[in-house]
Amino acid sequence: MFTDAQGRVWSLVDKAPIFGSDLDPESALPRPAAVRCIVKELRGMSDTSSVPLVLVSTEPDGVAAEDGTAVFLVSSDLLHPAAAR
């Protein structure tokens, strides 16, 4: 789960390997995870924070929210560089 820049809480849905190899049927959920995304657009600062906002897409791996949403406006502090493969 994560909260977007508008304060909406999202849950992403996909197969376990997308979220990490340490998941098994007994894993407690929700749990911290990372999802690859593409930065589509850099935005200015939010009205309530000095952290820049970023429009991202979770489409590289086909990950989406339950309603199919795959583009989100988030605070840049939620993003981290991808590890080299």
N, CA, C and O atoms as CSV, one atom per row, in Angstrom:
chain,resi,resn,atom,element,x,y,z
A,1,MET,N,N,0.837,-1.181,0.000
A,1,MET,CA,C,0.000,0.000,0.000
A,1,MET,C,C,0.881,1.243,0.000
A,1,MET,O,O,1.968,1.254,0.577
A,2,PHE,N,N,0.395,2.277,-0.652
A,2,PHE,CA,C,1.059,3.567,-0.600
A,2,PHE,C,C,0.002,4.655,-0.734
A,2,PHE,O,O,-1.114,4.404,-1.189
A,3,THR,N,N,0.369,5.856,-0.335
A,3,THR,CA,C,-0.534,6.998,-0.418
A,3,THR,C,C,-0.012,7.949,-1.488
A,3,THR,O,O,1.156,8.337,-1.466
A,4,ASP,N,N,-0.888,8.325,-2.433
A,4,ASP,CA,C,-0.469,9.222,-3.507
A,4,ASP,C,C,-0.466,10.674,-3.026
A,4,ASP,O,O,-0.767,10.950,-1.865
A,5,ALA,N,N,-0.129,11.589,-3.917
A,5,ALA,CA,C,-0.009,13.008,-3.565
A,5,ALA,C,C,-1.339,13.651,-3.193
A,5,ALA,O,O,-1.358,14.703,-2.555
A,6,GLN,N,N,-2.460,13.027,-3.587
A,6,GLN,CA,C,-3.772,13.549,-3.235
A,6,GLN,C,C,-4.310,12.922,-1.951
A,6,GLN,O,O,-5.423,13.235,-1.528
A,7,GLY,N,N,-3.531,12.043,-1.332
A,7,GLY,CA,C,-3.950,11.407,-0.084
A,7,GLY,C,C,-4.732,10.119,-0.258
A,7,GLY,O,O,-5.234,9.570,0.724
A,8,ARG,N,N,-4.848,9.625,-1.476
A,8,ARG,CA,C,-5.565,8.366,-1.715
A,8,ARG,C,C,-4.630,7.183,-1.472
A,8,ARG,O,O,-3.485,7.176,-1.925
A,9,VAL,N,N,-5.137,6.187,-0.751
A,9,VAL,CA,C,-4.367,4.995,-0.450
A,9,VAL,C,C,-4.621,3.963,-1.539
A,9,VAL,O,O,-5.765,3.692,-1.905
A,10,TRP,N,N,-3.519,3.384,-2.057
A,10,TRP,CA,C,-3.593,2.415,-3.148
A,10,TRP,C,C,-2.978,1.098,-2.716
A,10,TRP,O,O,-2.030,1.073,-1.932
A,11,SER,N,N,-3.517,0.009,-3.227
A,11,SER,CA,C,-2.920,-1.320,-3.109
A,11,SER,C,C,-2.680,-1.831,-4.521
A,11,SER,O,O,-3.573,-1.792,-5.367
A,12,LEU,N,N,-1.476,-2.307,-4.765
A,12,LEU,CA,C,-1.150,-2.853,-6.074
A,12,LEU,C,C,-1.318,-4.363,-6.048
A,12,LEU,O,O,-1.049,-5.013,-5.038
A,13,VAL,N,N,-1.766,-4.915,-7.174
A,13,VAL,CA,C,-2.087,-6.331,-7.257
A,13,VAL,C,C,-1.265,-6.971,-8.369
A,13,VAL,O,O,-1.238,-6.481,-9.498
A,14,ASP,N,N,-0.592,-8.077,-8.033
A,14,ASP,CA,C,0.125,-8.848,-9.036
A,14,ASP,C,C,0.619,-10.129,-8.385
A,14,ASP,O,O,0.312,-10.405,-7.226
A,15,LYS,N,N,1.376,-10.900,-9.128
A,15,LYS,CA,C,1.951,-12.141,-8.618
A,15,LYS,C,C,3.106,-11.835,-7.660
A,15,LYS,O,O,3.760,-10.799,-7.780
A,16,ALA,N,N,3.349,-12.731,-6.720
A,16,ALA,CA,C,4.370,-12.534,-5.692
A,16,ALA,C,C,5.753,-12.190,-6.239
A,16,ALA,O,O,6.409,-11.325,-5.658
A,17,PRO,N,N,6.247,-12.817,-7.333
A,17,PRO,CA,C,7.605,-12.504,-7.805
A,17,PRO,C,C,7.807,-11.030,-8.168
A,17,PRO,O,O,8.930,-10.529,-8.098
A,18,ILE,N,N,6.756,-10.344,-8.546
A,18,ILE,CA,C,6.867,-8.921,-8.874
A,18,ILE,C,C,7.265,-8.116,-7.640
A,18,ILE,O,O,8.004,-7.138,-7.753
A,19,PHE,N,N,6.783,-8.517,-6.468
A,19,PHE,CA,C,6.989,-7.754,-5.236
A,19,PHE,C,C,8.183,-8.215,-4.421
A,19,PHE,O,O,8.602,-7.507,-3.506
A,20,GLY,N,N,8.734,-9.359,-4.717
A,20,GLY,CA,C,9.894,-9.845,-3.983
A,20,GLY,C,C,9.883,-11.351,-3.868
A,20,GLY,O,O,8.823,-11.974,-3.803
A,21,SER,N,N,11.054,-11.927,-3.843
A,21,SER,CA,C,11.157,-13.383,-3.820
A,21,SER,C,C,10.992,-13.973,-2.426
A,21,SER,O,O,10.953,-15.195,-2.283
A,22,ASP,N,N,10.895,-13.137,-1.393
A,22,ASP,CA,C,10.782,-13.645,-0.029
A,22,ASP,C,C,9.334,-13.896,0.399
A,22,ASP,O,O,9.089,-14.193,1.568
A,23,LEU,N,N,8.390,-13.785,-0.504
A,23,LEU,CA,C,6.982,-14.026,-0.181
A,23,LEU,C,C,6.648,-15.504,-0.309
A,23,LEU,O,O,7.129,-16.190,-1.211
A,24,ASP,N,N,5.822,-15.978,0.603
A,24,ASP,CA,C,5.296,-17.337,0.513
A,24,ASP,C,C,3.858,-17.313,1.009
A,24,ASP,O,O,3.404,-16.270,1.478
A,25,PRO,N,N,3.117,-18.425,0.925
A,25,PRO,CA,C,1.706,-18.420,1.314
A,25,PRO,C,C,1.452,-18.003,2.765
A,25,PRO,O,O,0.345,-17.576,3.092
A,26,GLU,N,N,2.448,-18.120,3.632
A,26,GLU,CA,C,2.271,-17.740,5.036
A,26,GLU,C,C,2.726,-16.310,5.336
A,26,GLU,O,O,2.624,-15.873,6.482
A,27,SER,N,N,3.216,-15.582,4.358
A,27,SER,CA,C,3.707,-14.219,4.576
A,27,SER,C,C,2.586,-13.313,5.070
A,27,SER,O,O,1.473,-13.339,4.543
A,28,ALA,N,N,2.894,-12.513,6.087
A,28,ALA,CA,C,1.936,-11.533,6.602
A,28,ALA,C,C,1.838,-10.373,5.608
A,28,ALA,O,O,2.851,-9.871,5.122
A,29,LEU,N,N,0.624,-9.963,5.318
A,29,LEU,CA,C,0.379,-8.860,4.390
A,29,LEU,C,C,-0.458,-7.795,5.059
A,29,LEU,O,O,-1.228,-8.135,5.957
A,30,PRO,N,N,-0.366,-6.554,4.697
A,30,PRO,CA,C,0.576,-6.018,3.712
A,30,PRO,C,C,1.989,-5.972,4.285
A,30,PRO,O,O,2.180,-6.025,5.500
A,31,ARG,N,N,2.970,-5.874,3.398
A,31,ARG,CA,C,4.375,-5.795,3.798
A,31,ARG,C,C,5.101,-4.866,2.839
A,31,ARG,O,O,4.648,-4.656,1.713
A,32,PRO,N,N,6.225,-4.308,3.275
A,32,PRO,CA,C,6.975,-3.407,2.392
A,32,PRO,C,C,7.405,-4.138,1.119
A,32,PRO,O,O,7.771,-5.313,1.158
A,33,ALA,N,N,7.355,-3.440,0.017
A,33,ALA,CA,C,7.760,-4.016,-1.258
A,33,ALA,C,C,8.158,-2.885,-2.199
A,33,ALA,O,O,7.898,-1.714,-1.924
A,34,ALA,N,N,8.775,-3.240,-3.288
A,34,ALA,CA,C,9.145,-2.268,-4.314
A,34,ALA,C,C,8.566,-2.724,-5.640
A,34,ALA,O,O,8.474,-3.920,-5.916
A,35,VAL,N,N,8.177,-1.754,-6.456
A,35,VAL,CA,C,7.632,-2.024,-7.778
A,35,VAL,C,C,8.346,-1.108,-8.762
A,35,VAL,O,O,8.497,0.087,-8.512
A,36,ARG,N,N,8.785,-1.675,-9.883
A,36,ARG,CA,C,9.412,-0.837,-10.905
A,36,ARG,C,C,8.379,0.125,-11.482
A,36,ARG,O,O,7.203,-0.212,-11.626
A,37,CYS,N,N,8.842,1.323,-11.808
A,37,CYS,CA,C,7.958,2.299,-12.442
A,37,CYS,C,C,8.771,3.158,-13.405
A,37,CYS,O,O,10.001,3.182,-13.375
A,38,ILE,N,N,8.043,3.849,-14.245
A,38,ILE,CA,C,8.640,4.784,-15.196
A,38,ILE,C,C,8.188,6.185,-14.808
A,38,ILE,O,O,6.999,6.418,-14.587
A,39,VAL,N,N,9.126,7.112,-14.726
A,39,VAL,CA,C,8.774,8.508,-14.470
A,39,VAL,C,C,8.249,9.089,-15.768
A,39,VAL,O,O,8.961,9.139,-16.771
A,40,LYS,N,N,6.998,9.529,-15.743
A,40,LYS,CA,C,6.377,10.093,-16.936
A,40,LYS,C,C,6.513,11.617,-16.977
A,40,LYS,O,O,6.618,12.217,-18.047
A,41,GLU,N,N,6.508,12.224,-15.796
A,41,GLU,CA,C,6.541,13.685,-15.755
A,41,GLU,C,C,6.967,14.150,-14.369
A,41,GLU,O,O,6.527,13.606,-13.357
A,42,LEU,N,N,7.831,15.166,-14.336
A,42,LEU,CA,C,8.197,15.816,-13.077
A,42,LEU,C,C,7.256,16.987,-12.877
A,42,LEU,O,O,7.008,17.759,-13.803
A,43,ARG,N,N,6.742,17.116,-11.684
A,43,ARG,CA,C,5.826,18.215,-11.358
A,43,ARG,C,C,6.488,19.117,-10.331
A,43,ARG,O,O,7.585,18.826,-9.856
A,44,GLY,N,N,5.825,20.205,-9.992
A,44,GLY,CA,C,6.335,21.117,-8.980
A,44,GLY,C,C,6.110,20.574,-7.582
A,44,GLY,O,O,5.779,19.403,-7.401
A,45,MET,N,N,6.292,21.424,-6.616
A,45,MET,CA,C,6.089,21.059,-5.218
A,45,MET,C,C,4.592,20.986,-4.912
A,45,MET,O,O,3.777,21.658,-5.545
A,46,SER,N,N,4.253,20.154,-3.926
A,46,SER,CA,C,2.858,20.097,-3.496
A,46,SER,C,C,2.540,21.342,-2.682
A,46,SER,O,O,3.448,22.084,-2.306
A,47,ASP,N,N,1.278,21.575,-2.408
A,47,ASP,CA,C,0.858,22.730,-1.617
A,47,ASP,C,C,1.265,22.597,-0.156
A,47,ASP,O,O,1.385,23.603,0.542
A,48,THR,N,N,1.478,21.388,0.311
A,48,THR,CA,C,1.731,21.154,1.731
A,48,THR,C,C,3.148,20.695,2.041
A,48,THR,O,O,3.468,20.453,3.204
A,49,SER,N,N,4.002,20.570,1.035
A,49,SER,CA,C,5.336,20.032,1.253
A,49,SER,C,C,6.315,20.637,0.259
A,49,SER,O,O,5.924,21.119,-0.804
A,50,SER,N,N,7.588,20.606,0.617
A,50,SER,CA,C,8.621,21.094,-0.300
A,50,SER,C,C,9.228,19.946,-1.113
A,50,SER,O,O,10.266,20.112,-1.753
A,51,VAL,N,N,8.572,18.786,-1.083
A,51,VAL,CA,C,9.045,17.626,-1.828
A,51,VAL,C,C,8.402,17.646,-3.211
A,51,VAL,O,O,7.184,17.793,-3.314
A,52,PRO,N,N,9.193,17.502,-4.281
A,52,PRO,CA,C,8.623,17.507,-5.634
A,52,PRO,C,C,7.664,16.331,-5.862
A,52,PRO,O,O,7.800,15.268,-5.258
A,53,LEU,N,N,6.708,16.555,-6.739
A,53,LEU,CA,C,5.765,15.512,-7.125
A,53,LEU,C,C,6.178,14.931,-8.472
A,53,LEU,O,O,6.734,15.625,-9.322
A,54,VAL,N,N,5.893,13.637,-8.648
A,54,VAL,CA,C,6.295,12.922,-9.851
A,54,VAL,C,C,5.115,12.080,-10.338
A,54,VAL,O,O,4.478,11.384,-9.548
A,55,LEU,N,N,4.830,12.145,-11.620
A,55,LEU,CA,C,3.818,11.284,-12.228
A,55,LEU,C,C,4.543,10.030,-12.694
A,55,LEU,O,O,5.458,10.106,-13.513
A,56,VAL,N,N,4.130,8.864,-12.167
A,56,VAL,CA,C,4.799,7.606,-12.500
A,56,VAL,C,C,3.792,6.606,-13.060
A,56,VAL,O,O,2.589,6.694,-12.816
A,57,SER,N,N,4.330,5.653,-13.818
A,57,SER,CA,C,3.536,4.553,-14.354
A,57,SER,C,C,4.142,3.244,-13.866
A,57,SER,O,O,5.358,3.063,-13.913
A,58,THR,N,N,3.301,2.335,-13.400
A,58,THR,CA,C,3.757,1.019,-12.948
A,58,THR,C,C,3.592,-0.023,-14.053
A,58,THR,O,O,3.612,-1.224,-13.784
A,59,GLU,N,N,3.433,0.430,-15.276
A,59,GLU,CA,C,3.154,-0.460,-16.402
A,59,GLU,C,C,4.320,-1.327,-16.887
A,59,GLU,O,O,4.059,-2.297,-17.600
A,60,PRO,N,N,5.610,-1.046,-16.550
A,60,PRO,CA,C,6.675,-1.892,-17.112
A,60,PRO,C,C,6.478,-3.383,-16.840
A,60,PRO,O,O,6.808,-4.213,-17.686
A,61,ASP,N,N,5.949,-3.726,-15.679
A,61,ASP,CA,C,5.732,-5.131,-15.335
A,61,ASP,C,C,4.249,-5.496,-15.309
A,61,ASP,O,O,3.890,-6.579,-14.847
A,62,GLY,N,N,3.391,-4.612,-15.795
A,62,GLY,CA,C,1.965,-4.891,-15.826
A,62,GLY,C,C,1.285,-4.793,-14.472
A,62,GLY,O,O,0.196,-5.337,-14.287
A,63,VAL,N,N,1.910,-4.106,-13.520
A,63,VAL,CA,C,1.345,-3.966,-12.173
A,63,VAL,C,C,0.320,-2.841,-12.172
A,63,VAL,O,O,0.532,-1.802,-12.796
A,64,ALA,N,N,-0.787,-3.049,-11.474
A,64,ALA,CA,C,-1.827,-2.032,-11.387
A,64,ALA,C,C,-2.597,-2.203,-10.083
A,64,ALA,O,O,-2.484,-3.220,-9.398
A,65,ALA,N,N,-3.378,-1.182,-9.761
A,65,ALA,CA,C,-4.286,-1.261,-8.614
A,65,ALA,C,C,-5.468,-2.146,-8.998
A,65,ALA,O,O,-5.622,-2.514,-10.162
A,66,GLU,N,N,-6.286,-2.480,-8.032
A,66,GLU,CA,C,-7.423,-3.367,-8.287
A,66,GLU,C,C,-8.355,-2.834,-9.363
A,66,GLU,O,O,-8.971,-3.616,-10.087
A,67,ASP,N,N,-8.469,-1.502,-9.482
A,67,ASP,CA,C,-9.354,-0.923,-10.494
A,67,ASP,C,C,-8.661,-0.725,-11.843
A,67,ASP,O,O,-9.252,-0.166,-12.766
A,68,GLY,N,N,-7.415,-1.180,-11.961
A,68,GLY,CA,C,-6.673,-1.063,-13.210
A,68,GLY,C,C,-5.795,0.165,-13.317
A,68,GLY,O,O,-5.058,0.302,-14.293
A,69,THR,N,N,-5.849,1.059,-12.349
A,69,THR,CA,C,-5.027,2.266,-12.374
A,69,THR,C,C,-3.553,1.891,-12.320
A,69,THR,O,O,-3.136,1.086,-11.488
A,70,ALA,N,N,-2.760,2.490,-13.227
A,70,ALA,CA,C,-1.327,2.211,-13.283
A,70,ALA,C,C,-0.497,3.488,-13.382
A,70,ALA,O,O,0.723,3.418,-13.532
A,71,VAL,N,N,-1.140,4.656,-13.300
A,71,VAL,CA,C,-0.441,5.942,-13.326
A,71,VAL,C,C,-0.821,6.685,-12.059
A,71,VAL,O,O,-1.999,6.832,-11.734
A,72,PHE,N,N,0.208,7.155,-11.343
A,72,PHE,CA,C,-0.013,7.762,-10.036
A,72,PHE,C,C,0.827,9.024,-9.889
A,72,PHE,O,O,1.953,9.085,-10.382
A,73,LEU,N,N,0.281,10.029,-9.213
A,73,LEU,CA,C,1.023,11.226,-8.839
A,73,LEU,C,C,1.492,11.004,-7.410
A,73,LEU,O,O,0.677,10.906,-6.493
A,74,VAL,N,N,2.817,10.923,-7.220
A,74,VAL,CA,C,3.361,10.606,-5.905
A,74,VAL,C,C,4.430,11.612,-5.506
A,74,VAL,O,O,4.981,12.331,-6.339
A,75,SER,N,N,4.700,11.640,-4.225
A,75,SER,CA,C,5.798,12.431,-3.695
A,75,SER,C,C,7.104,11.759,-4.105
A,75,SER,O,O,7.214,10.535,-4.039
A,76,SER,N,N,8.083,12.534,-4.521
A,76,SER,CA,C,9.342,11.955,-4.996
A,76,SER,C,C,10.076,11.178,-3.907
A,76,SER,O,O,10.940,10.360,-4.222
A,77,ASP,N,N,9.757,11.410,-2.638
A,77,ASP,CA,C,10.438,10.664,-1.581
A,77,ASP,C,C,9.989,9.201,-1.506
A,77,ASP,O,O,10.575,8.424,-0.754
A,78,LEU,N,N,8.964,8.810,-2.269
A,78,LEU,CA,C,8.578,7.397,-2.356
A,78,LEU,C,C,9.434,6.633,-3.356
A,78,LEU,O,O,9.425,5.402,-3.366
A,79,LEU,N,N,10.172,7.349,-4.196
A,79,LEU,CA,C,10.929,6.715,-5.273
A,79,LEU,C,C,12.388,6.487,-4.885
A,79,LEU,O,O,13.006,7.307,-4.207
A,80,HIS,N,N,12.919,5.353,-5.335
A,80,HIS,CA,C,14.324,5.012,-5.111
A,80,HIS,C,C,14.882,4.441,-6.403
A,80,HIS,O,O,14.159,3.774,-7.143
A,81,PRO,N,N,16.153,4.688,-6.689
A,81,PRO,CA,C,16.742,4.137,-7.915
A,81,PRO,C,C,16.655,2.613,-7.913
A,81,PRO,O,O,16.771,1.968,-6.871
A,82,ALA,N,N,16.452,2.070,-9.076
A,82,ALA,CA,C,16.382,0.607,-9.214
A,82,ALA,C,C,17.777,0.018,-9.054
A,82,ALA,O,O,18.772,0.607,-9.475
A,83,ALA,N,N,17.825,-1.146,-8.441
A,83,ALA,CA,C,19.095,-1.859,-8.316
A,83,ALA,C,C,19.482,-2.413,-9.684
A,83,ALA,O,O,18.618,-2.786,-10.477
A,84,ALA,N,N,20.747,-2.462,-9.946
A,84,ALA,CA,C,21.217,-3.033,-11.205
A,84,ALA,C,C,20.878,-4.511,-11.260
A,84,ALA,O,O,20.969,-5.211,-10.251
A,85,ARG,N,N,20.488,-4.985,-12.431
A,85,ARG,CA,C,20.125,-6.397,-12.572
A,85,ARG,C,C,21.280,-7.182,-13.092
A,85,ARG,O,O,21.169,-8.393,-13.279
